[in-house]
Amino acid sequence: MRAVLRLALLEARRDRGILAAWILGIAGLGYAAATAVTTQFAGDNERAALISVAAASPAFLFLRGLPDGISSGAVTFFQGYSFTAVLAGLMSVFLVVRHTRGDEDQGRFELVGSTRVTRVTSLYATLLFGTFANMVLALVAAAGFIRAGLPVAGSFLAGSAVGAVGMFFMAAAALVAQVMPSARSANGTAAALVGGAYLVRGIGDALGTADPSLLHVAAAWPSLFSPIGWGQRIRPFTEADTLPLLVIGAGTVVLAGAAVALRNGRDLGAGYIAADESGPERAGSGLASMLGLAWRLQRGSLAGWCFTAAALGAVAGGLGPVVGDALEGNPSVAELLSRIVPGDAGLTDLFTTAMLGIAGILAAAAGIEAVLRLRAEETEGRAELLLAAPVSRMRWLGGTLAVAVISTTAVAAAAGASAAVVVTLAQAGGSSPGMVFAAALAHIPAALVFPAVTVLVFALAPRWSSAVGWGALAAALVLGQFGELLGLPGWLQDLSPFRHSSAMPVEAFHPEGALVMAAVAILAAGAASRLVRERDLTV
């Protein structure tokens, strides 16, 4: 037990800066949402109007969650819980993989294993550290809710819901780390589980049933397959129920136990899914260039991103009939929505626009991951060997940047094509399939800004490239989803590249915004190409 505590303290020391940023950022988002609700929607009538619109709109339900009354606490939980839960899951995933397969890939576990500790000691330490981090997150989030004026008991339950989801994905990531062949594949798979949980929860909520007052919505059965869906069933500010906490806790214990059992049965550095190390004696002509090499390294990851985007596009097109039924059955809500949706856009188009906006975020994430491959190659020593050959740094960087552009474009196109096909088959009204496909492509210029900024940071301060790349994307997501709610100034919201994307099919295409974002991406990539030649390789 002493060794477990000492290793957990070592992990806490290594992560003290980045973990503090995660916790304060997630709790700060919850506090900001609570403050915005209590100030901008101070009256019961205002909150009732907001909840009525959300309850009748599958788009709002998919993005936000389940409305559950009009109290300030209930509206805050509805507005912010699903996003904070996703962030808690990602925090836990990256923490666990970094201290398990990440340390194995870097050779640190071999040093630890040379001492008098068992092979599962480090895993126990990571699970202990992850549990502590999520407990702190729950307490800090609860303190933020209380500081914003929400009820104390409900605030603690709301914070517990966020922390419980984080612990669930902590255990899930520990299990995935035992199965996958490397830290990179474990990170991608575990993060995909978090995104899948949000998607499944969104489908269950969008298919939910609203009561006659349009103030409460009961989720459909798909949300039962998502820990995020279970978390919102706690209903902390109305009829509180702690049973979902027990369900999430039980799932956490089962996954953690399975991870420990699998860790006992595998060799150091190995995974239950073995890496594909087979291949021909000589490389094909496609690997003779930096572009071919970068494509070979990224193609598996790109396939996963495209599959996820295609699933999201299918949801965007497939829920069209549900959206139409909701609009037809609630004429008063339809009239209210007509005031807040630009032009003559219908609810189906509003939902499609929201879903394809998320596809743009996925496209940006795929581009960031492609660029961060450069940092992995550098820290693991392969870049040094590669650049010892007659290969310039610009060619090395350029090949990966080209794959990042391909990845970003392919993910957006996959979402648009999937949505267009489903819209054609469903014949649910709304915009034409061609317009839906174009709406997905409209987010590409803004999405390209993120890999470009990431590669610029890689050229200037490589150790910060991952934090800045993913942090910029998270900030853009918060500004886009909560900027209006939080009452942020327009100039601050405009810092998000996606604010300059045309929200098709709700509005017409504005080429000036796309051109500006494309220019920013090109300038950042060009600056990175020059700067990367002037620094040393670092670890």
N, C-alpha and C positions, 0 to 999 in steps of 0.2 A: 504493500500500500504506500510505503514511503517513496518508492521509486515512481509510482504513478503520480503522486502529488508533485514530486520534483520535476518530472517531465511536463506536467500540466502547467506548472509555474514557468518553465522555460518557454513553452509555447505561448503563454500569455505575455511574456516579456517580448518575444519576437513580434507579436501581433498587436501590441498595445496601441500603436498609432492608428493603424488601419481599422482595428476593431472599434476603437472609440469613434472614428468617423462614421462607420456603419451604424452604430447604436444611436449616436446623436442625430444622424441624418434621418433615420427611420422614425425615431421618437419626435423629432422636430417636424416631420411631415404630419404626423398625427396631431401634434399640438396646433400647427397652422390650420389644419382642416377644422379642428374644434373651434378655434378662435374665429375663423371665417363664418362658420355656421351661427355661432352665438352673436356675431355682430351684424352680418349681412342678412340673416334670416331670423331676426329676433322675435317676430310675431308668429303665432300659431298659424294664421292664414297664409303667410308666406311659405312656411315649411310645408303646410298641407298642399299648396299648389305645386311645389317642387316634387313632393313625393307622389302626387297624383300623376304627374307627367311621367315620372320614372316607372311607376307601377304599370302603366299602360304601354310602355315602350320597351320591347325586347332589346333594343340597342343599349339603353341605359342599364337594364338588368344585366346584360352580358358584361358590360364594362365595370359596373360598380358593385352589384350584388343585390341583396334582398331588402326592399323597404320594410320597415317594421315599426311604424308609428311616426309621430311628428314631434316628439320631444327632441331637445337639442342633442342629447346623447345618442338617440336612435338615428337621427339624421347624420351625425358625425360618423358613427360606425358604418352606416350605409355608404357614405361618400368615400371613406378612406381605408376601410379594413382590408379589402382585397389587395390593394396596392402595397400596403405595409406588410401584409402576410407574404406576398411574393418576394419583397425585398428581404424579409427575415429568412425566407427559404434560401435565397441566393447567398446571403451572408453565411449561413450555416454550411451550404454546399462548398463554397470556396474555402472556408476555414478547414473543413474536414479533409478535403482532397489535398489541400496544401500540406497538411501535417501527416498525411498517410502516404498515398502514392507519390505525391510530390517529393517528399523526403526520401522515399525509396529510389525514385529516378535520379535524385541528386547524390545518392550514396550516403546520406546521413543516417539512415536506418542501419546500415551495415556497421557503422561506428557504435551506435547504441546497442546493437545486438551483440557486439563483442564484449560487453559488460555482463554482469550477472543479473540479467533480467530475462523474463520469458518473452516469447515472440509476440504476445498480445498485450504486453505492458504499455507500449506506445499507443496502441489503439484505445485501451482503457483511458489513458491520459487525454487523448484527443476527445473522446466522448465526455469525459468529466469537464474538460475545458469548454466544449461546445454547450453543454448543459448550463454551466455557469454563465456563459455569454448570453444565452437566451433568457435566463432568469433575470439578469441585469437589464436586458432589453425590455422585458415585461414590466419591471419596476419603473424604469425610466419613462416608458410610454405611459404607464398609469399616472406617474407624477405630472406628465405633460397634460393629460386629460383633466386631472384635478386642478392644475394651475389655470386651465382655460375655463373653469367653472362647472365642470360636469360632476355628477354624483360620484362620491368616493367608491362605493361598492361596485357600481357599474364600471368605473374607470379601471379598477383592479382586474375585473373580469375581462374587459376589453384588452388590456395589456397582456393578460394571461393567454387570450386567444391568439394573439400575434406570436408570443413566445412559444406556445405549444406547437404551432405550425413550424416555427423555426427548428424546434427539437425533432419533430417528425422527419424533416428533410435532412437534419444532421445524421440521424440514424440511417436514412435511405442512402445518403452519400457514402457513409461508412460501408454499407453493403455493396454499393456500386464499385467502390474503390477496390474491393476484393475481387470483383468479377472482371473488370476491364483490364486491358493489358498495359495501360499507361495512365499517367496523371491527366494528360490532355484528353484522352477518350473518356476518362472518368468524369472530368469536369463537364464535358459536353453532354454526356448522358444524364448526369445528375441535374444539371441546369435544365435540360429538356423535360425532366420529370416535373420540375417546378412549373415550367410553362404549360405542360400538359395538365397539371392540376388546376391551373387558372382557366385553361380552355374548357375542361370538363365542368368545372364549377360554373363557368359562364353559360355553357349550353343548358345545364340544369336550371339555372336561374332564368334564362331567357324563355324557357318552356314552362316556367312556373305559372301558378294560378293566382290571380289577384282577387281579393275579397270585394264585395260591392262598394265599399267606401273608397277603394283605390289607395288605401293607406298601409296595407299589409299584403305581402306576396308569399305564398308557400312554394318552395322549390320543387322541381320535378325530380324524379329518381336519379338522373345522372349525377347530380351534385353529391350523392352519397358515396361516390367513388373518388372524391377529392377531399384531402384533409382541409383544404381551404373552405370547401363547402361545409364540412363538419364544424369548423371554427365559427362560421357565422350563425350556426344554429344555437350558439350559446345565448344569443339575444341579451347582451349584458345590461342594456338600459330599459328593457321592458319586462318580459316574463323570463327572468334569468334561469338558465338550465345548465348545470355543471356536467351532465352526462356526456355531452360531446367532448369535453376536456378529458374525461376518462377514456373515451374511445380513441382519441388521438394519442393519449399516453400509452394505452395498450399497444397500439400500432408501433409506437416508438420503441417500446421494450422488445417487441417481436423482431423488428428489423435490426436493432442493435445486437440482440442475441444471435441472429443469423450471421451478422457480420463477424462477430467474435468466433463463431463456429467455423466459418469459412477461412478466417485468418489462420486458425490452427492447422488447416489442411492444405495450405499452399506454401510454396517456396518464396523466399524474398525476391522481389522484383518480377515475379510471375503473376499471371492472372488466369482465372478460370476460362476466359476467352483469350486464347493465345493470339499474339500478334502474327500477322501473315508475313513471314520472312522468306517465303519461297519466291523464286523468280528465275528468269533465264540467266544464262552465264554472262551474256553481254546485254547491255541496255539497248533498248530500241532507239530509233532515230528521234522519237519525241523527247527523250531525256537528254538530248545533246544541247539543249538551250536552257537558260534559267527559267523561262516561261514554262517549258515542259516539266522541269523539276518541281517548280512551285505548284503546277497543276496536279502532279502525281501526289504531292503531299497533302493537298487540300480537297481532292475530289470526294473522298468519303464523307468528310465533314459537310461539304456543300450539298451532297445528296440528302443528308439529314435535315439541313435547313430548308431545302426545297420541299421536302415531304411535309414538314411542319407548316410552311407557308401555304402549300396546297390544301392542307386540312383546314386552315383558317379561311382560305378562300371559299371552300365548300360550305363552311358554316355561314359565311357572309351571303352566299347565294341561296343556300337551302332554307334559311330562316325567313326568306321573303314572304311566303304564304302566311306564316305566323304573324309577322309584322302587319301584313294587310288585314288579317282578321282582327287584330287588336285595334287598328285604326277604325275599321268599319263598325266595331261594336262600341266604340267610345267617341261619339261625335264631339262631345264637349272638349275632350282631351285633344282631338284632332284640331279643333279650332285654336286651342291654346298653343299647340305645337306650331301652327301656321304663323304665329307671331314671332317665334324664336328661330325658325328655320329660314334661311335666305330664299327669296324668290318663291317659286312654285314647287319647291322640292317636297316630295312626299316622305312619309315615314320609312318606306322601303329604301329610298335613296339615302336617307339620313343614316340608317343602319349600315348600309353598304359603305358609305364614306367612313364611318367610325371603324369598321373592321379592316378596311384597306389601309387606314392610318396605322393600325397595329402592324399590318404587313410591312409597311415602310420601316417601322422600328426593327422588325426582324431582319429586313434587308441590310439595315445599318449594322446590326449586330453581326451578321455574317461577314460583312466587310471588315469590321474591327477584328474579329477572330482570325481572318486571313492575314491581316497585317501583323498581328501579335505572334504569328509563326516566326517572324524574323527574330523576335526577342528570344523565343525558345531555342532557335538554332544557335543564337549567339551564346546564351548562358550554358548550353549543353556541349559547347565546343565544336559543333559541326560547321559553323560558319567560318571558323579559323582554318579548318582543313579545306573547305571549299574555296576560300579566297586565296589560299596558297597556290591554287592553279591560276592559269592566265584568264581570270575572270575579274572584271571591274566591279566595284561596289555599286555603281549605277545600274549595271545589268542585274546584279543580285537583287537590288531593291526594286528595279523596274519589273522584273518577272513577278514578284509577289504583289506589287501594286496592280498589275494587269489582272491577276487572279482575283484580287479584291474587288475590282470593278466588275469582272464577270460574275462573281458571287453575288454582289449587291443587285445587279441587274437580273440575274437568274431567279433569285428569291422573290423579288417583286413581280416578275413575269409569271412565276409559278402560282402565286396567289391570285393574280389577275386572271390568268387562263382558267384556273379552277373555278373561280367565282363566275366567270362568263359562261362556262359550260353548264354549271348548275342552274344559273339564271335561265339559260335557254331551255333546259329540260323542265324546270319548274313552271315556267310561263306565269310568273307571279306579278307581272307588271313592273313598273319602275323603269329605269334606264335600259338601253339596249346592251347586249353583251359586249359590243365593241366599245361603248362608253365605259363599261365596268372595267374592261381590260386596260383602257387608257388611264382610268383613274388610279390603278395600281402603279402604272409606269410613271405617273406624275410625281411620285414620291422619290424617284431615283436620284435626282440632283441633290436634294436635301440629305438623303441617306449617304451619299458619297462624301459629304463633308466629314463625317465621323471617322472613317478609315484614313482620310487625308490628314486630319488633325492628329490622329494616333500615330501615324508614321512620322509626322513632324516632331512630335514629342520623343519618339524613338530616336530620331536623329540628334536631338538636343540633350535629352536626359533619359536614356533608355530605361533606367530603373522605374521611372514614373509612367511609362507608356501604358501599361495595363490599367493602372489606377485612373489615369486621366481619360483614357479611351472609354472605359465602362462608366466612369463617373460623368463624363459629358453626355453619354446616352441617357443615363438615369436622370440627369438634370433636365434634359430636353423633354423627357417623358413627364416629369413633374410639372414643368412649365406649361406643357401642352394640355395636360389633364386637369391641373389645379390652378393654372394661372388666373383664370377669370374668377373662380371661386374664392381664391385668396386675395383678390383685389390687387394683384401685382401691377405695377406700372407697365404701360404698353412697351416701353423700350426694353424692359427686362424680359418680357415675354417674347419680344422679337429676337432675343439672343438664341432662341431655339430655331434651328434650321427648318424644322417642320412647320413653323409658323409661316414660312414663305412658300410652302407647297400649295398648289391649287387643290382645294377640297372638292375634287370631282367625285361624283356627278352632281353634288349639291350646288356647286358654283362652276363658272366657266374656267377654262384653262388660262392662267396668266403667265405668259412666257418670260416676263421680266424677272419674276422671282426665281424661276428655274435657271435662268442665265446667270443671275448673281450667285446662286449657290454653286453652280458648276464652276464659275470663275474662282470662288473661294477654295473649292476643292483642288483645282488645278494649281493655283498659287501655292497652297500648302504642300502639295506633293512635289512641286518643283523646288521649293525651298528645302524640303527634306532631302531630295536627291543631291543637292549641292552640299548641305551640311554633313551628311553621313560620310562624306569623303574626308572630312577634317577632324574626325574624332577616332580614338582608339577603340578597339573591341573591349567590352567590359563584361563582367559577370554579375 
